[in-house]
Amino acid sequence: MRWLSRWVWVALLLSAVAACQASDDLEPGPAPAEGEISMGGSALGGNAETTVLGRAVLESEDISQDPAWVAHEVHLAEGETVEHSHEFAFVYAKEGPHRLIVDADSQALEPGFGAEVAAGATHRHEGAEGGSVFWEVRLAPPGSVLPGELDDVRLIFESQVEGEIPPRPLAVFVYVLVPSGGRTSVHTHPGPELIYTISGTIEYENKLIGAKVMGPGEFEGIPPAVPVQKRNTFEQDAEFLSWFLVDGAQPFASPARFPAPEIEGENLALLENGASVVGVSSNYQDRPKDSAFGANNSLDGDPTTEWSSNGDGDEAWIEIELPEVTQIKTIGFWTRTMGDSAQVFSFQVVTDRDEIYGPFELGDAEAVYYFDTDFTAQRLRFEAVDTSGGNTGAIEI
């Protein structure tokens, strides 16, 4: 488990949750050179691995009116060819080697690789040894068909019309691997994004729709400047493809936060409201719970004080007792951070009835993360599940 040097704030409240505005004080990185992408292989932050498969700067004449991402899958037998021209597109070699010839330029694409094709450029696809399967993902009007004499072709997906496209956008096509237990950062893009899951399962969240589970073949799009994160809480690694139309003068991905929910109700996890710490894995330097970094700091309502364990890392836990048996509607958790250590990425809650809830995923250490619940308990034990090790602990409960 990874606990941050700014502590975990856990809020137990009888509450209803409503949206409020996200913070906007996170600084973006420097602007990249034209046609380039900032942040390289860590472009989406977190521990996701990002590989750029294609990119191109588009002029206004390269973009059709009311464009969408329209993807078709084509099967070519060995030696079979198809020649055509159409709107701007990205090619993705899905199965078997594939040869793409644009003018005099010939590319051999191995499975998993991609390339861009300019609008109106006549190009030829060739099935290599054993045949090949490829996708052509065009920026084209919805409902449009892939031109050419194609015997084996099918529609894979069609996005909604891409709105709010910046002038002279940088079109970007990426492959992303999110390992089991991994996540991207919470970030925004300076243009619309479309994501398509190709393997595994992810928990996808954006500011507009909240969180949803996405498996292979599912896709989702967002307009510019919408906070988004992809998390893999499952056993299998997950892979997805994304297509972007971004402002090339802006950083490709900038750090962001999800809106903090507005909580209505009483925070029961406060010392002044009768809550108490009845157990803890440890306190910093084995001091009492009412010391400078003792566990009581997690219940004092003051985000400038903290509970720190004595290097418990993934084994950190704290147990609190409420004044009475209570129906818990919301829990909130704010993790501390010390930079490279002491950050909690996920936690679970164990009640005095031995019921286990979670794990609950934390996007970062910049704010409280709230989670809707519905259970009854008086004692609750908060256990770290995934941290960066070190002196894990909590800001507030």
N, C-alpha and C positions, 0 to 999 in steps of 0.2 A: 504494500500500500504506500501511497505517496502523500505525506502531509506537508503543507507549505508553512513558511515562517511567518505568515500572517494566518491567524488561527481559524479553527473551524467554529462557525457560529451556528449553533443548533437552536432553533426556535420551535417550541411546541405550543401550538395555539389551537383554541376552538375558533375556527375562522371560515370565512369564504374568501376566495382568491379572485382578484380582478387585476387586469393588466394596467401597468403604468409605463412611463417613458423609460427607455434605456439610457444609461450613462453614455456620454459622448466625449469623454476626456482621455481616451486612449490615443496615443500618438501614432500615426501611420509611419511606415518606413519611407526611405527616399524614393523618388520617382525613377523608373528605369529608363534606359535609352530606348528610342523608338524601335518597336518590333521585338523588344526583349521582354523578359518576364522576371520580375524581382523574386527573390527568396529561393530560387533554384528548386532542388529536390524536396525542400521543406516548405514549399509554397503554401500549403494549407495548414502549417503549424502542427503542434502536437507531435505524435510519433508516427503519423501517416507518411507513406513514401509516395511522392508524386513524380511522374515521368511525363514530360511533354512529348506528345506524339506528332503535333503539327501546330503551326501558327502562321498567320499572314495578316498584314494590314489591308483593310478593305476600303475602297473608295465608294462613294454614294452609288455609282453606276453598277457596282458589284452586288448590290443588295436589292432584291425584288421588293415590291410593295407588300406590306403585311407578311413578312417572312416568318417561317417556322423551321425548326430542325426536323427534316423528314428523312428517315433512315430506311433503306432497303437492303436486304441481304440477297446476294447473288451467288449461285453455285456455278462454277466453271469446271468442265472436265479437262483432263490433261490435254493441252494443245488448243483448247477452245479459246476464242477471243471475242471481245465485244468492243466496238469503238463508238464513242458518242461525245457530245458536249452538252453542258447544262449550266445551272447556277453554280456559284461557289460551293465547294464540298470538301469534306475530309473523307479520306479512304482509310478503312481499318481492316487489316488482314486478320481474319478470325480463325480460320483453319487452313493448314497447308501453306506452302510458299506461294507468293503471288507476285506477278510482275506488272508494274504500272509504267506506261510509256506516255509521257507528255511532251509533244514536239519531238525533239531529238534526245530528250532526257529519259533514260530508262532506270527504274528503281526496282530492286528485288526486295520485297517486304516479307520478312519472316512473320509467323503468327504472333499477334500482340503488338505489332508495329503499325504506324500510320503515316499518312502524308496528306498534303493539301493540294487541291486542284483549283486553279483560277477560274472565275466565271467566264464562260464562253470558250474555254480552252478545249480543243479536240484532243482526246486522250484515248488510250487503248489499255484494256485489261487482258491479261493472258493467264490462263490456268497452267501452272507449272506442273512438275512431276507429281503424279498422284492426284491432281486436281486441286482446286482451292475454293475457299468460301471467303467472301469479303463483304464488308458493309460500305455503302456509299451514303454518307450523311450530308444531305444538301441543305443549304439555307434557301428554302423554296416556299412557294405558296402552299398552304395546307391542301391536301387532296391531290397534289400533282403526282404524276407517275414518272418513274425513271425511264428516260428515253433509250431507244435502241432495241435491237432484236434479241430479247432475253427469254430463254426457255424456262429457266428455273430462278424465279425471283419472288420475294415476298416482303411485305411491309413489316418492319420491326417496331417502329414507333413513329409518332408524329406529335411534336410538342404543340403547345398553344402558340399563338402568334407572339413573337418576341417584340415587346415594346421597350421604350426608353433606351434605344440603342444609341450610344454616343457617336458623334461625328468621327469619321475615319476610324472605326473600331478595330482593335486588335482581336482577331478571331483566334481562339486557343482551344486545342484539343488535348486532354490529359488523361492518363491512366493513374489511378490511385489505389494503393494497397493499404488497408487498415488491418493491422494484425489483431489477433484475438486479445481482448483487453485494451486495445488501443483506441485512439480518438484523434480527430483533427482539433485544432484550436477553434474557438468561437471567432469567426471572422466575417468580413464583408468583401464584396468584389465591386469594382467600379463599372459594372455592367451586368446584364442578365446571365444566369447560369442554368444549364440543364444537366441533371445527374441521372445516370442509368446504371443500375446494379447488375453486374455480370456474374458474380458468384458470392456465396456466403450471405450473411444477413447483417444489416446495420440498423442502428437506431438513428434516424434522421430527424433533425430538429431545425426549424427556422422560426423567425419571429412571427410570421403570418399564420402558420398552421399549427404551431406547437410541435410535439414529438410524434413520430410514427415509425413503425418497423417496416423496413423495405427488404424484400428478397429479390432473387434473380428475375429480371424482366420488368421490374417496377421502376418508374421514373418520376421525377419531380422537378419543377422549375421555380426560379425566383427572379424578381426584378432586381435592379441594382440596389446596393447599400442595405440589404436585408441581412441581419445577423444569422449565421447558419453554422451548424456543427454536425459531424458524422461520428458516431460512437459505435464501437464493436464490443458488446458485452457478451458475445457468444463464443463458443469453443473453436469455431472455424474462422480462419482468416477471411476477410471480405475484400472484394475488388469492385470498383465502379469506374465508369467513364464519365467525363464531364466535358461539356462544350460551353464556351464563353464568348461574349462579344463585349470587350472591356475597353475603357478609356486607356490607351497605351501610355498616356502621360502620368497616370496614377499608379501607385503600387498595385500589383496584381491581387494581393490579399492583405487586408489590414485588420489588426486585432479589434475585437468588438465585445460587447456583452449582450446577453439577452435581457429583455425588460424585467426588472425586479417586480414581483407581484406586490400588490397593495393588500396588506393583511388587515382584516377586521376581526377583532376579538381580543381576548386577554392572553398575554404571554404567561403561561403557567410555569415555565421553566426559569423563574426568577427567585432569588433568595428572598426578596422582599414580598413575594407572593406565597411563600411557604415551601418552595422547592428546596431540595438539599442534595448534596453529593454523598452517596452512600458507599461508593467504591470507585477505585481508579487503578489503572495498570501501574502508574507511578507518577510522581511529581518531579520536576526538574531538581537535580541534586538531592533527591529523596527528602525534600522538605515537606512540611505540613501542607494540607490542602488550602489553608488560609494564608500561605506565603505569597511572595511576589509573583511566582509562576505556578501557584497552586491551583487545584481543580476548581475551587470556588469562583475563580475568575471567569469561568465559563457560564456562570449563572448570575453575574452581577449587572448585566445590562449595559456594560461599558465596553465598547469595541476597542478601546485603547489598552485594555488589560487582557492577559492571555493565560490559559493553562498550557503548560508544556510538559510532556512526558520526559522521562530520563532516557531518551534514545530508544523508545519502544518500537518505532517504525510501524510495520504492519500489525504488530501485536498490541497497539494502543487501544485502550477502551476506557470508557467512563460510564458509570451508572448513576442515574438520578432518580429521586423519588419525588413525586408530586404530592400535594397536600391530601389528595383523595383520589379514589378511582375515577378516571376521567375518560370520556370519549375523545380521542385525538383525531382532529380533522386535517391538520397540517403540521409538517415538521420542516424546519429550515436548518441548513448547515453551511457554515462559513469557514473555510479552511485557512489556516495560517501558512506562511511560506518563509523559507530561508533561502530562496533562490533555487539551488540545486537539490535541496532536501527539505524535509518536514512538510511536504504537501500531501494532503489526502485527495485522491482522485475518486474514491468511492467508499461507501460505508454501508453498514446494515444496522438494523435495530432489533434487539431481542427483548421481548416483554417478560413480565413476571409470570406469564402463562406459557412461557417457552415458545411463543409465536415469533417467527422471524420474518422481517419485512426488508426488502431491498434485494440486491444492493442498489443504492441510489448513487447516480453518477454526478460528479461536480465538474462543471466546465472549466473553472479557474478559481483563483484565490482572491478575486477582486470584489466579490459581493456575496451576499447570502443566496443560496440556492434553496428554493422551497419545493416541497413535494406533497401532493394531496395524499391523505391516508384516511382510513376509517377503521379504527380498532379501539379497544378499551383496555386501559392499563393504569397502574399507579407507579410501577417501577419500569424504567426503560434503560437498557444498556446499549450504548452506541459503540460499535466495534468497527475499527478500520478494516477495509477489505483490500484496497490497492493504494499504496502510497509511494513516495520517493525515499522513504526511510528517514532515520534520524529522529529528532525531537518532535515527533508529531504531537498534536494537541488541539485545542479549541479556543476560539475567541469568545464566543457566547453560546449559551444554551438557553 
